[in-house]
Amino acid sequence: MHFQNVVLDAYAYALPEEVWSSDRIEQALSSLYQRLHLPKGRLEMMTGIRERRHWPANFLPSEASILAGKALFQQTRIERSEIDVLIHASVCRNRLEPATAAYIHQGLGLSEKTAFFDLSNACLGLFNALVVGASMIESGHARTILLVSGENGRPLLDHTLQTLNEDLALTRQTIKPYFANLTIGSGAVALLIRHRNDTSSHKPLLLGGITRSDSSVCHLCEGNTTPQGLAMQTDASTLLEAGIRLSKTAWGAFKDEMGWNEQTPQHILTHQVGLQHQKKLYEALGLSLEKNFSTFEQFGNTGSVALPLSLCKAAEAHRFHAKDRILLLGIGSGLSTMMLGLLWEE
């Protein structure tokens, strides 16, 4: 897929104030660590995650997305009435019905002309929303689209800590499916994409990309709402292997589609899972870690927020310059991956 007319007009994020260090999580699991003789410091050592942030457990995904949306409107001159479509794309949702986007539409004071809907695909949701929105702009169905995502991993963390501390039948082997839950963080992002003819200055241009899927491993990471709270179990090592295999296939397809090679991008951003995933991915694709910008050390895995948050943070740190090509590598359990190219023109 290729795009000619879609620019990233504005971007913003919102983060919780409450910080959960890896040491704090291990302290909360002190009884488990003592019973199973687990070495202190293993969580940060294995993941590279020093800390992550969380909203209160009852903080709604819509509230997080509204914060990011308001932050975006504070830094752009665009009027709320100009938004044609609102897409909410996080893993977390307020409830099954209505769409979480409805609450965000109300909270941001958007126009009755603004269509809204939810789009969900695990950690890849916002990337999918970006492509859907870009396609609507290219086809002429919309000119200005607001993409938002608000993730709250606190209920999952709370339920996981309770389970690990109270289930005395757990062993070193059987705690493994819960390990990924301890890497999860919370946050929110908002991206505004527009037709390039509607902007008054140069903006980052979405060039295009590819998607690839492997649903044979959809069972490797499964989450659900239970009477006790949010629950998720992940076969992390097998999922990592499957993700690397799919990424290698996707990278070959991306190079063919876009005419890029390993030297083309000046910057590379990936979905923020952790240290081992990052190292293995770059090695498998033959990419230079020197081009990497990561945020998992400070924010953990924030689901669909993770990669766009890294983009916001890298831009905030003035990492990008005019004409830089940026490679965005997204992946989500299920399993699906998306690779996109962005031309920075600010």
C-alpha positions as CSV (number, residue, x, y, z in Angstrom):
1,M,0.0,0.0,0.0
2,H,1.1,3.5,-0.8
3,F,-0.1,6.9,0.3
4,Q,0.4,10.2,-1.5
5,N,-1.7,12.7,0.5
6,V,-1.7,11.8,4.2
7,V,0.3,13.8,6.7
8,L,0.7,13.6,10.4
9,D,-0.6,17.1,11.3
10,A,-0.3,16.9,15.1
11,Y,0.4,14.4,17.9
12,A,0.2,14.4,21.7
13,Y,0.2,12.0,24.6
14,A,-0.9,11.8,28.3
15,L,0.7,9.7,31.0
16,P,-0.3,8.7,34.5
17,E,1.5,10.3,37.5
18,E,1.8,7.0,39.5
19,V,5.0,5.2,38.8
20,W,5.5,1.5,39.4
21,S,9.1,0.5,39.4
22,S,10.1,-3.1,38.7
23,D,11.5,-3.1,42.3
24,R,8.0,-2.0,43.6
25,I,6.4,-4.9,41.7
26,E,8.8,-7.3,43.2
27,Q,8.2,-6.0,46.6
28,A,4.5,-6.6,46.1
29,L,5.4,-10.1,45.2
30,S,7.8,-10.7,48.1
31,S,5.9,-13.7,49.4
32,L,6.0,-15.4,46.0
33,Y,9.7,-14.5,45.6
34,Q,10.5,-16.0,49.0
35,R,8.4,-19.2,48.5
36,L,10.0,-19.9,45.1
37,H,13.4,-18.5,45.9
38,L,13.4,-16.1,43.0
39,P,16.3,-13.7,42.8
40,K,15.5,-10.0,43.4
41,G,16.0,-7.8,40.4
42,R,15.1,-10.5,37.8
43,L,12.1,-8.5,36.4
44,E,14.2,-5.5,35.3
45,M,17.2,-7.7,34.3
46,M,15.0,-9.9,32.0
47,T,13.0,-7.1,30.4
48,G,15.1,-3.9,30.7
49,I,12.0,-2.2,32.1
50,R,12.9,0.1,35.1
51,E,9.4,1.4,35.6
52,R,6.0,1.8,34.1
53,R,3.1,4.1,34.9
54,H,-0.5,3.4,35.8
55,W,-3.8,5.2,36.2
56,P,-6.1,4.3,39.1
57,A,-7.9,0.9,38.5
58,N,-11.2,2.6,37.9
59,F,-9.8,5.1,35.4
60,L,-11.7,4.5,32.1
61,P,-9.9,4.2,28.7
62,S,-12.1,7.0,27.4
63,E,-10.8,9.3,30.2
64,A,-7.2,8.6,29.1
65,S,-7.9,9.2,25.4
66,I,-9.7,12.4,26.3
67,L,-6.6,13.7,28.1
68,A,-4.5,12.9,25.1
69,G,-7.0,14.5,22.7
70,K,-7.2,17.7,24.8
71,A,-3.4,17.9,24.8
72,L,-3.5,17.6,21.0
73,F,-6.0,20.4,20.6
74,Q,-4.0,22.7,22.9
75,Q,-1.1,22.6,20.4
76,T,-2.9,22.9,17.1
77,R,-5.1,25.6,15.6
78,I,-7.6,23.2,14.1
79,E,-11.2,23.5,15.3
80,R,-13.1,20.6,16.7
81,S,-15.7,21.1,14.1
82,E,-13.1,20.2,11.4
83,I,-12.8,16.6,12.6
84,D,-14.5,14.3,10.1
85,V,-13.8,11.0,11.8
86,L,-12.8,9.9,15.3
87,I,-11.3,6.4,15.7
88,H,-10.6,4.9,19.1
89,A,-8.2,2.0,18.8
90,S,-6.9,0.8,22.2
91,V,-7.0,-2.7,23.7
92,C,-9.0,-1.4,26.6
93,R,-12.6,-0.3,26.2
94,N,-15.2,1.2,28.6
95,R,-17.7,-1.6,27.9
96,L,-19.0,-3.7,25.0
97,E,-21.6,-1.1,24.0
98,P,-21.7,1.7,23.0
99,A,-18.3,2.3,21.3
100,T,-15.8,3.9,23.6
101,A,-15.3,6.5,20.9
102,A,-18.8,7.8,21.8
103,Y,-17.6,8.9,25.2
104,I,-14.5,10.4,23.7
105,H,-16.6,12.3,21.1
106,Q,-18.6,13.7,24.0
107,G,-15.6,14.5,26.2
108,L,-13.8,16.3,23.5
109,G,-16.9,18.3,22.4
110,L,-16.7,17.1,18.8
111,S,-19.3,18.1,16.2
112,E,-22.4,16.1,15.2
113,K,-20.8,15.8,11.8
114,T,-17.9,13.8,13.2
115,A,-18.4,10.1,12.7
116,F,-16.9,7.8,15.4
117,F,-16.1,4.1,15.9
118,D,-13.8,1.7,17.7
119,L,-11.2,-0.3,16.0
120,S,-9.3,-3.0,18.0
121,N,-6.5,-5.3,17.2
122,A,-4.4,-5.9,20.3
123,C,-1.2,-3.8,20.4
124,L,-1.5,-3.1,16.6
125,G,-4.8,-1.3,16.9
126,L,-3.7,2.3,16.5
127,F,-1.6,1.3,13.5
128,N,-4.6,-0.3,11.9
129,A,-6.6,2.8,12.6
130,L,-3.8,4.9,11.0
131,V,-4.1,2.9,7.8
132,V,-7.9,2.9,7.8
133,G,-7.9,6.6,8.3
134,A,-5.3,7.2,5.7
135,S,-7.3,5.2,3.2
136,M,-10.3,7.3,3.9
137,I,-8.4,10.4,3.2
138,E,-6.8,9.1,0.0
139,S,-10.2,8.0,-1.2
140,G,-11.8,11.3,-0.5
141,H,-14.2,10.1,2.2
142,A,-12.6,12.3,4.8
143,R,-10.1,15.1,5.1
144,T,-9.2,15.2,8.8
145,I,-9.2,12.3,11.2
146,L,-8.4,12.0,14.9
147,L,-7.0,8.8,16.1
148,V,-6.9,8.1,19.9
149,S,-5.9,5.3,22.2
150,G,-6.1,5.1,26.0
151,E,-4.7,2.0,27.8
152,N,-5.1,1.3,31.5
153,G,-3.2,-1.8,32.5
154,R,-3.7,-1.3,36.2
155,P,-6.6,-3.8,36.6
156,L,-4.5,-6.4,34.9
157,L,-1.6,-5.7,37.2
158,D,-3.7,-5.8,40.3
159,H,-5.3,-9.1,39.4
160,T,-2.0,-10.6,38.4
161,L,-0.4,-9.6,41.7
162,Q,-3.3,-11.1,43.6
163,T,-3.2,-14.3,41.7
164,L,0.6,-14.8,42.1
165,N,0.5,-14.1,45.8
166,E,-2.6,-16.2,46.7
167,D,-2.3,-19.2,44.5
168,L,0.2,-21.4,46.5
169,A,0.1,-24.1,43.9
170,L,2.1,-22.0,41.5
171,T,5.6,-23.1,40.6
172,R,8.6,-21.5,38.8
173,Q,7.2,-23.1,35.6
174,T,3.5,-22.2,36.0
175,I,4.1,-18.5,36.8
176,K,5.7,-17.9,33.4
177,P,2.4,-17.2,31.5
178,Y,1.8,-14.3,34.0
179,F,5.2,-12.7,33.5
180,A,4.3,-10.5,30.5
181,N,1.5,-8.9,32.7
182,L,4.2,-7.4,34.9
183,T,5.7,-5.5,31.9
184,I,2.4,-3.7,31.1
185,G,2.1,0.1,31.5
186,S,-0.6,2.7,31.0
187,G,-0.8,5.7,28.8
188,A,-2.7,7.5,26.0
189,V,-1.9,9.1,22.6
190,A,-3.7,11.2,20.0
191,L,-2.7,11.5,16.4
192,L,-4.3,13.9,13.9
193,I,-4.0,13.0,10.2
194,R,-5.1,15.2,7.4
195,H,-5.0,15.7,3.6
196,R,-1.7,17.4,2.8
197,N,-3.4,20.1,0.9
198,D,-5.2,21.2,4.0
199,T,-2.1,22.0,6.0
200,S,-0.3,25.3,5.9
201,S,3.2,24.0,6.5
202,H,5.3,20.9,5.8
203,K,4.2,17.9,7.9
204,P,5.4,14.3,8.2
205,L,4.2,12.4,5.2
206,L,2.9,8.8,5.5
207,L,4.5,6.9,2.6
208,G,3.0,3.4,2.9
209,G,3.8,-0.1,4.0
210,I,2.6,-3.6,4.3
211,T,0.9,-6.0,6.7
212,R,1.4,-9.7,7.4
213,S,-0.5,-12.1,9.6
214,D,-0.1,-15.6,11.3
215,S,-3.3,-16.5,13.0
216,S,-2.0,-20.1,13.7
217,V,-0.5,-18.7,16.9
218,C,-3.5,-16.7,18.1
219,H,-3.7,-18.7,21.3
220,L,-0.2,-17.7,22.5
221,C,-1.5,-14.5,24.2
222,E,-5.1,-14.3,25.4
223,G,-6.7,-11.8,27.7
224,N,-10.2,-11.5,28.9
225,T,-12.4,-10.0,31.6
226,T,-13.3,-12.3,34.4
227,P,-15.5,-11.9,37.5
228,Q,-12.3,-11.3,39.5
229,G,-10.8,-8.7,37.1
230,L,-8.7,-8.5,33.9
231,A,-6.7,-11.7,33.2
232,M,-4.1,-12.5,30.5
233,Q,-1.8,-15.4,29.9
234,T,1.1,-15.3,27.5
235,D,3.5,-18.0,26.2
236,A,6.1,-15.2,25.9
237,S,9.0,-17.3,24.5
238,T,7.0,-19.0,21.8
239,L,5.2,-15.8,20.9
240,L,8.6,-14.0,20.5
241,E,9.8,-16.7,18.2
242,A,6.6,-16.5,16.1
243,G,6.8,-12.8,16.0
244,I,10.4,-12.8,14.8
245,R,9.5,-15.3,12.0
246,L,6.6,-13.1,10.9
247,S,8.6,-10.0,11.1
248,K,11.3,-11.4,8.8
249,T,8.7,-12.3,6.2
250,A,7.1,-8.8,6.6
251,W,10.5,-7.0,6.3
252,G,11.2,-8.7,3.0
253,A,7.8,-7.7,1.7
254,F,8.2,-4.2,2.9
255,K,11.6,-3.8,1.1
256,D,10.0,-5.1,-2.1
257,E,6.9,-2.8,-1.8
258,M,8.7,0.4,-0.7
259,G,12.1,0.0,-2.4
260,W,13.9,0.4,0.9
261,N,16.8,-1.6,2.3
262,E,18.5,-1.8,5.7
263,Q,20.3,1.5,5.2
264,T,17.3,3.5,4.0
265,P,15.8,4.6,7.3
266,Q,17.6,7.2,9.5
267,H,15.4,6.2,12.5
268,I,13.6,3.0,13.6
269,L,10.8,2.7,16.1
270,T,9.3,-0.6,17.2
271,H,6.5,-1.8,19.4
272,Q,7.9,-1.5,22.9
273,V,7.8,-5.0,24.5
274,G,11.2,-5.2,26.2
275,L,14.9,-5.7,25.8
276,Q,15.0,-9.3,24.5
277,H,12.4,-8.7,21.9
278,Q,14.2,-5.5,20.7
279,K,17.6,-7.3,20.4
280,K,16.3,-10.3,18.6
281,L,14.2,-8.3,16.2
282,Y,17.1,-6.0,15.1
283,E,19.3,-9.0,14.7
284,A,16.8,-11.0,12.6
285,L,16.1,-8.0,10.3
286,G,19.7,-6.9,10.0
287,L,18.9,-3.5,11.3
288,S,21.2,-1.2,13.2
289,L,20.4,-0.7,16.9
290,E,22.1,2.8,16.6
291,K,19.0,3.9,14.7
292,N,16.6,2.7,17.5
293,F,14.6,4.9,19.8
294,S,13.0,3.0,22.7
295,T,10.8,4.0,25.6
296,F,10.0,0.6,27.2
297,E,12.7,1.3,29.9
298,Q,10.6,4.1,31.3
299,F,7.0,3.2,30.3
300,G,6.9,-0.6,29.8
301,N,4.6,-2.1,27.2
302,T,1.7,0.3,26.9
303,G,-0.2,-1.8,24.3
304,S,-1.4,0.1,21.3
305,V,0.0,3.3,22.8
306,A,3.6,2.0,22.9
307,L,4.8,2.7,19.4
308,P,3.1,6.1,18.8
309,L,4.2,7.2,22.2
310,S,7.8,6.5,21.2
311,L,7.2,8.5,18.0
312,C,5.9,11.4,20.1
313,K,8.8,11.2,22.6
314,A,11.4,10.9,19.8
315,A,10.0,14.0,18.1
316,E,9.9,15.8,21.5
317,A,13.6,15.0,21.9
318,H,14.3,16.5,18.4
319,R,15.6,13.2,17.0
320,F,14.1,13.8,13.6
321,H,15.2,16.2,10.9
322,A,13.7,17.3,7.6
323,K,13.7,14.5,4.9
324,D,14.5,11.8,7.5
325,R,12.9,8.5,6.7
326,I,11.4,6.7,9.7
327,L,10.7,3.0,9.8
328,L,7.8,2.0,12.1
329,L,7.6,-1.7,13.1
330,G,4.3,-2.6,14.7
331,I,3.2,-6.0,16.0
332,G,0.2,-7.4,17.9
333,S,-0.8,-10.7,19.4
334,G,-3.0,-12.7,17.1
335,L,-0.5,-12.5,15.3
336,S,-0.2,-9.6,13.0
337,T,2.5,-7.1,12.0
338,M,2.5,-3.8,10.1
339,M,5.5,-2.0,8.8
340,L,5.1,1.6,7.7
341,G,7.4,4.3,6.3
342,L,7.2,8.0,7.3
343,L,9.0,10.9,5.7
344,W,9.7,13.6,8.3
345,E,9.1,17.1,6.8
346,E,8.8,19.4,9.9
